[in-house]
Amino acid sequence: MPMAARELHAGAIYLHGGKYYRSHSFNYKPELGLGDIIVEEMNPQNQKTTSMRFALPKMMQIIEKKNVLGTEVVYCDLQITEYVTGYKITDIYSNELLGITEIDPPIVYTFPTKGFMFTAPHPSQIISRFPEISEEAIFNGTFHAVEHVLIESSSMLTGGGNAELGGISMGDSGAIFVYDGAKGGSGLSKLLYDRLEEGFKRSLIILENCTCKTTDGCPRCTYSYQCGNNNQPLNKIGAMESLKLLKESDLKIIENYEEYQAYV
């Protein structure tokens, strides 16, 4: 269901069997757990759609916990509520933005899954390097970038399937969730949880070795094609500093994370 909501909402364009299709309606009845989709074949237009979405996590029960490089990490039962609020239409080849359409009311789907949560350190020492950016925006971008690179670099540690993992960074709080995208859980987040120290180290290496000079990074380091926030905000330097600070930190999980804006 999460994938259907993101990729088959009304107005979505998708490719299947070498043919282009457009979804005309998406009708989901959460009380029944059922839905129907009406699609039709369309002429190729060199266009693609990308859903705009956000998700809110709720920790239901802690299964186990441990310390990784000085930071508390908990593996837990989660309830994820996803909201698909609209979609962007872009040119496949140039990536030019052709239009944005809102979905009103948004598609809302809640499902149980498993995942882990930790608190990343605030890289306060870099604030002076970005006088034109607010402190909140720097931290928002920092933790969003940490979430992205941790998930996108995880395939070598989990045996593949990073596209089946979801992630949420809770604003400037430092709270980051990584979870199984499948209802009930698939075990992928547990594999990454078990190898998280190596995951943190790999993430830092990727950021340090990328030659891009932009503040927000690039597709080789901080960007994620799965991002529901159009890869904004991101802060590559902040993410590097935060990951370096992990081994010096003594951070516990944040319990009031629900007060912060979520980025996926």
Sequence and secondary structure as in RCSB ss.txt:
>XXXX:A:sequence
MPMAARELHAGAIYLHGGKYYRSHSFNYKPELGLGDIIVEEMNPQNQKTTSMRFALPKMMQIIEKKNVLGTEVVY
CDLQITEYVTGYKITDIYSNELLGITEIDPPIVYTFPTKGFMFTAPHPSQIISRFPEISEEAIFNGTFHAVEHVL
IESSSMLTGGGNAELGGISMGDSGAIFVYDGAKGGSGLSKLLYDRLEEGFKRSLIILENCTCKTTDGCPRCTYSY
QCGNNNQPLNKIGAMESLKLLKESDLKIIENYEEYQAYV
>XXXX:A:secstr
 HHHHHHSSTT EEEETTEEEEEEEEEEETTTTEEEEEEEEE   SEEEEEEEEEEEEEEEEEEEEEETTEEEEE
EEEEEEEEEEEEEEEETTT  EEEEEEEEEEEEEEEEEEEEEEE    GGGGGG TTS HHHHHHHHHHHHHHHH
HHT HHHHTS GGGEEEEEETTS EEEEEESSTT  SHHHHHHHTHHHHHHHHHHHHHH     TT  TTTT  T
T TTTT S  HHHHHHHHHHGGG      TTGGGS EE 
